[in-house]
Amino acid sequence: MQAVSSNARVVIIGGGIGGVSAAYHLAHLGVTAVQLVERAALSSGTTWHSTGNMETYRADPLIFEMVRYAAETYPQVARESGHDMGWRVVGRVMYTDREERWEFMRTLPELGRARGIDIELLTAAGVRSRLPIIAEEGLLGGIWVPSDARVDPTDAVTAFARAARARGVSIREHCRALGIMVRAGSVYGVATSDGEIACDAVILAAGLWSGDIVKSCGLRLPLHALEHQYLITKPCGVDRNMPLFLSYDDQLYGREEVGGIIVGSLDDHAIAVSTAALPQDFASCLLNERWDQFDAYMTTAMRRFPVLRTAGVKMLLNGPESFTPDGRMLLGPIPGVTGLYAACGFNSNGMALAPAAGRYIAEWIVEGAPSADVTALDVRRFSQAQSAEAYIRERVTEIPGHACRMQAPDADFQTARNLRRSPLHEQLAGIGARFAAVSAWERPLWFDRGLPNVSWIDAVTEEVGGGTASVLVVDRSADTKYLLVGARALDWLATHAAPHTGRDAETMRMPLPGAHGQVEVLVRVLARQADRCLLTASPDQETRLGEWLRRADLPAHIHAVDQTAAYACLELTGPRRESLIQSLVGSGDVEFVDAAAPSARWTGGYQFDAREDRVNDSTVLTIPSEFAVHVWRRLIARGEAFNLKIGGHFAEEALRIARGVPAFGREVTPATLVGEIDAGWPRAAAATATATRANVPRTHRARLIVAWSSPMTACGFGAQDVILEEGRPVGELTSRVRLPGWPATLALGLLDPAQWQGGAVAALAEGGVWPLVPRQTSE
Ligand SMILES: Cc1cc2nc3c(=O)[nH]c(=O)nc-3n(C[C@H](O)[C@H](O)[C@H](O)COP(=O)(O)OP(=O)(O)OC[C@H]3O[C@@H](n4cnc5c(N)ncnc54)[C@H](O)[C@@H]3O)c2cc1C
């Protein structure tokens, strides 16, 4: 056994598939001063009881690419290490008995073709011929994905570990990480059962135990374990080459196992389990069989696969696995401590995702950024509130079942709701607000006024009408708000943000840059005085903004104070908004107060601060929370004369897309360099600027933000559609909307300049191919 190193450049905690993949990829990038520590034997956590299935078709483009990378990497690592990992490409049948799902499946072969993966549509008889154990009765059909594969998880870990060791990485088993050593906000080592290891960076790949480890440096992670079960039968004559199967309708998946069958369930009301309840040692890291939980799925499985009625049961395997609030893994720099990275919380997808996750995290450490846009997996997408034990424990119980549903456009999780509410929540709920949670805030999506035959989309159309013809008001109190206070605070902001943006701090919208000029946060600078300014950002950027300010190394005399709960925020759009505000002020109903002024919160009266957002063509009112209801009532009463409409996030989104304003997480992400944003910022016309900063990561790929219209007929919102040029994928639609009565669909998207040859493009969406026509977005 190798001795534990006393120093390393990177320490990896955890020897499951996540940890060994990170080790292998660091070595691949030339970093061999790497120490991996595993408290027991390699692969002794969740990995060893995984079924090791790989679904190669995924609707999400990032996850699709990650699984594609896994399918290339597993055989390659097996060859490199000389260790067979049981990689077998057996294909998969996905079947359905529901009309809605069947309609969706019919669109998949064409989508697959665009993305370079074979998908074949199957009739019910076709399903049966591919999967002879299934009872055909009631089936509508399915799809066949020949590239789907399986791997032996323990052998996969052995192969990755061997290949990493051969490249110089040190792996220490039976060595427990006891704590992360932090000085002045940065990692400087890891304390282990075999001594301290000095290092510059730590990758947390300890699976469901990752949350326990970060507590040693005062942090929390939004991750919790669930029980996850599958049945293993004795041999029952099943063909060893039987394909994998999956049904979201039945909430079942499975495959052949030594001539028998494995059938697993994707549970509703899954059972949360805390790490304290788990045995510490390898041999018994399995939980008791829970037949009461599995019974309903077993009944469905026996109906669907009659062979199960007679097959002998070997065991009901119950293994713990970690889940997150949105069902996506945790990747990237953990906020609060510099040099600490997450590669954990795989939501039962670790075998499929860990090869790419290990690569991205290695690139992040070595090159400053991952080679793919992983914003959707970035651990900073969650707020602190979402790491609270009570919140996460409740939420994860819904994750496996939720993934199986075809969701209505305004559907959201049912659990862990109503944690954070706007001061206006009761007022909004009283007039029919339909909420969805973002960063644990309840945010209004649209208003259901209970009118007969008025669908959600009709209601949104009416709300949008206010924003174009009269006035629309939307509650944005969930936006994150930081007050920057101290002598010359505004100058400091201008020095640290504006030089990178080419704009001065007078610009209301400002991308805050990261170390290599990437957009880390997209803020609005609201109230401004020389010594105080108010930065706001969409709720999903709460942690990013806090972390940017922490890392910005503020001078001692400037303080960033989180004021999110202190102010309500209302955004007014539409041609009559100024008249309405004047009328409100002229009547003496409310007074203007600069929200950045020191006295703003203590002078009494119904005050608000009003700021024009030229880009969004809107006015943002910032109101001390305690006055919010009073200002709201007066606004609504006075608004009657101005045909004021009350709307939600959907209406704002429709107007944003129509105006061509890029949003963080969609058109603009940390994969965008500040210098790449269109010169006509932030209007999304064809951007052509190229990255000029010297320290741009090797892996960076420029993208063009473009606005289009399209004859696509379906009403509603959409995103993540493939953009084609002569049948080749050249980009992705990031936002699109069409409302009833609109002559066209309006869309924003990203083109890859390395792929796009300047020709006409089309979107593959809603089961068809639709031309995209570039459009001007008015300034
Ligand atoms: C029943 C079941 C079926 C599944 N089927 C599939 C599937 O078909 N396809 C798929 O893609 N995924 C599947 N998964 C999910 C997949 O197995 C996991 O996502 C993956 O194995 C997680 O890997 P990991 O490296 O993050 O965690 P783990 O494998 O748990 O590794 C973490 C390691 O960290 C170690 N550790 C913990 N604390 C410390 C410490 N303090 N110091 C040092 N080491 C420590 C642990 O001992 C452990 O070895 C399944 C999971 C289950 C439970």
Ligand as a Chemical Component Dictionary entry (heavy atoms), coordinates in Angstrom:
data_LIG
# 
_chem_comp.id                   LIG 
_chem_comp.type                 NON-POLYMER 
_chem_comp.pdbx_formal_charge   0 
_chem_comp.three_letter_code    LIG 
# 
loop_
_chem_comp_atom.comp_id 
_chem_comp_atom.atom_id 
_chem_comp_atom.alt_atom_id 
_chem_comp_atom.type_symbol 
_chem_comp_atom.charge 
_chem_comp_atom.model_Cartn_x 
_chem_comp_atom.model_Cartn_y 
_chem_comp_atom.model_Cartn_z 
_chem_comp_atom.pdbx_ordinal 
LIG C1  C1  C 0 -29.638 0.749  -6.350  1  
LIG C2  C2  C 0 -28.875 1.684  -7.210  2  
LIG C3  C3  C 0 -28.860 1.513  -8.602  3  
LIG C4  C4  C 0 -28.162 2.408  -9.409  4  
LIG N1  N1  N 0 -28.141 2.225  -10.776 5  
LIG C5  C5  C 0 -27.467 3.112  -11.553 6  
LIG C6  C6  C 0 -27.412 2.945  -12.966 7  
LIG O1  O1  O 0 -27.966 2.001  -13.514 8  
LIG N2  N2  N 0 -26.732 3.864  -13.720 9  
LIG C7  C7  C 0 -26.098 4.928  -13.138 10 
LIG O2  O2  O 0 -25.529 5.744  -13.857 11 
LIG N3  N3  N 0 -26.123 5.099  -11.795 12 
LIG C8  C8  C 0 -26.787 4.218  -10.996 13 
LIG N4  N4  N 0 -26.800 4.386  -9.644  14 
LIG C9  C9  C 0 -26.138 5.545  -9.084  15 
LIG C10 C10 C 0 -24.635 5.370  -8.977  16 
LIG O3  O3  O 0 -24.354 4.115  -8.447  17 
LIG C11 C11 C 0 -24.078 6.471  -8.092  18 
LIG O4  O4  O 0 -24.502 7.710  -8.579  19 
LIG C12 C12 C 0 -22.579 6.474  -8.046  20 
LIG O5  O5  O 0 -22.093 5.200  -7.784  21 
LIG C13 C13 C 0 -22.096 7.449  -6.990  22 
LIG O6  O6  O 0 -20.710 7.473  -7.022  23 
LIG P1  P1  P 0 -19.885 8.402  -6.036  24 
LIG O7  O7  O 0 -18.459 8.209  -6.372  25 
LIG O8  O8  O 0 -20.433 9.766  -6.047  26 
LIG O9  O9  O 0 -20.230 7.860  -4.576  27 
LIG P2  P2  P 0 -19.749 6.557  -3.818  28 
LIG O10 O10 O 0 -19.667 5.393  -4.697  29 
LIG O11 O11 O 0 -20.610 6.444  -2.629  30 
LIG O12 O12 O 0 -18.271 6.926  -3.399  31 
LIG C14 C14 C 0 -17.972 7.785  -2.325  32 
LIG C15 C15 C 0 -16.840 7.168  -1.549  33 
LIG O13 O13 O 0 -16.427 8.090  -0.551  34 
LIG C16 C16 C 0 -15.987 7.350  0.561   35 
LIG N5  N5  N 0 -15.973 8.198  1.727   36 
LIG C17 C17 C 0 -17.024 8.658  2.441   37 
LIG N6  N6  N 0 -16.605 9.409  3.458   38 
LIG C18 C18 C 0 -15.254 9.440  3.392   39 
LIG C19 C19 C 0 -14.258 10.050 4.181   40 
LIG N7  N7  N 0 -14.571 10.789 5.236   41 
LIG N8  N8  N 0 -12.974 9.875  3.838   42 
LIG C20 C20 C 0 -12.633 9.124  2.759   43 
LIG N9  N9  N 0 -13.550 8.517  1.985   44 
LIG C21 C21 C 0 -14.844 8.682  2.298   45 
LIG C22 C22 C 0 -16.975 6.213  0.644   46 
LIG O14 O14 O 0 -16.460 5.119  1.366   47 
LIG C23 C23 C 0 -17.219 5.895  -0.813  48 
LIG O15 O15 O 0 -16.411 4.849  -1.289  49 
LIG C24 C24 C 0 -27.478 3.491  -8.815  50 
LIG C25 C25 C 0 -27.482 3.655  -7.429  51 
LIG C26 C26 C 0 -28.163 2.747  -6.631  52 
LIG C27 C27 C 0 -28.162 2.953  -5.162  53 
# 
loop_
_chem_comp_bond.comp_id 
_chem_comp_bond.atom_id_1 
_chem_comp_bond.atom_id_2 
_chem_comp_bond.value_order 
_chem_comp_bond.pdbx_ordinal 
LIG C1  C2  SING 1  
LIG C2  C3  SING 2  
LIG C2  C26 DOUB 3  
LIG C3  C4  DOUB 4  
LIG C4  N1  SING 5  
LIG C4  C24 SING 6  
LIG N1  C5  DOUB 7  
LIG C5  C6  SING 8  
LIG C5  C8  SING 9  
LIG C6  O1  DOUB 10 
LIG C6  N2  SING 11 
LIG N2  C7  SING 12 
LIG C7  O2  DOUB 13 
LIG C7  N3  SING 14 
LIG N3  C8  DOUB 15 
LIG C8  N4  SING 16 
LIG N4  C9  SING 17 
LIG N4  C24 SING 18 
LIG C9  C10 SING 19 
LIG C10 O3  SING 20 
LIG C10 C11 SING 21 
LIG C11 O4  SING 22 
LIG C11 C12 SING 23 
LIG C12 O5  SING 24 
LIG C12 C13 SING 25 
LIG C13 O6  SING 26 
LIG O6  P1  SING 27 
LIG P1  O7  DOUB 28 
LIG P1  O8  SING 29 
LIG P1  O9  SING 30 
LIG O9  P2  SING 31 
LIG P2  O10 DOUB 32 
LIG P2  O11 SING 33 
LIG P2  O12 SING 34 
LIG O12 C14 SING 35 
LIG C14 C15 SING 36 
LIG C15 O13 SING 37 
LIG C15 C23 SING 38 
LIG O13 C16 SING 39 
LIG C16 N5  SING 40 
LIG C16 C22 SING 41 
LIG N5  C17 SING 42 
LIG N5  C21 SING 43 
LIG C17 N6  DOUB 44 
LIG N6  C18 SING 45 
LIG C18 C19 SING 46 
LIG C18 C21 DOUB 47 
LIG C19 N7  SING 48 
LIG C19 N8  DOUB 49 
LIG N8  C20 SING 50 
LIG C20 N9  DOUB 51 
LIG N9  C21 SING 52 
LIG C22 O14 SING 53 
LIG C22 C23 SING 54 
LIG C23 O15 SING 55 
LIG C24 C25 DOUB 56 
LIG C25 C26 SING 57 
LIG C26 C27 SING 58 
# 
